[in-house]
Amino acid sequence: MENWDELSVTEQVLVRRAVNGTSPRGSATHVTAVLRWAGSPAVPRRRNASPAEESERVPELAAAVLRLVADGWLTVRRALSTRFVQEDGPAVTGTELERLVADPETWLLPRDERNDLPVLSLRATDEGRHRWKAAAYAPGVPATIHELELTEDEDRIRVCALEASGWLTGNWGVLADPPAESAGEELRAFVAAQIAPLVRFVRAGMIEVLHVPEPDAEGAVIPLKDLLDALCDRELRCDDRDDWGVGFTCILTESLSNALR
């Protein structure tokens, strides 16, 4: 299993996290997001995995990391900090590794402020990093959104998608409200011009637009074909509401291309 293309999506995500020196915690959510954007029929179309779905993915993650360790892609190490992965600690091997990767607490983000859990890191080996880089920067691999030359308006959309608090519409949105008197084709022309930078990224699969009807509600994905109609709907935009967290937002997709890099 030395060829990147022979790795499963789950294994590719774990290698990429290991290249970054990331804690295994949160990997269940990350893998589920990448599978969703890859079109897996087993993954529901929503932004985050539920706690139950995360727990169900633990055996898959455990088996994947054991294969990757055995094939020289990565190591699992103890982190020297209780909160952040900053330096390499001693490698975890053998039966201890098998026990830890089978433990859901290794993979799931804690639901409270517990600080007594062991902190581990995924670290790519030199060979694993070499194999990843050969695939990530091979000729023809699409550039990520961070590598494109962007206009000021396009970069504003990119930053909005990158930030958890970023909104397209509403009092905190990066898109201006349409003129109050505009309607019909005039309104559509105004919104079409305004969302042109956004459309570029949605069409390329780099950004996903979601509509959130109420604070803390789950966002519904807006397909590209419905984007203009949706953003022309003043009621959906929630421009006249004072609530934070309603209306349209956008997020960077965890696409296979982004998972690779």
Buried (B, 14 or more C-beta within 10 A) or exposed (E): BEEBEEBBBBBBBBBBBBBEBBBBBBBBBBBBBBBBBEEEEEBEEBBEBEBEBBBBBBEBBBBBBBBBBEBBBBBBBBBBEEEEBEEBBEEBEEEEBEEBBBEBEBBBEEEEEEEEEEBBBBBBBEEBBEBBBEBBEEEEEBEBBEEBEBEEBBBBBBEBBBEEEBBBBBBBBBBEBBEEEBEEEEBBEBBBEBBEBBBBBBEBBBBBBBBBEEEEEEBBBBEEEEBBEBBBEBEBBBBEBEEEBBBBBBBBBBBBBBBBB
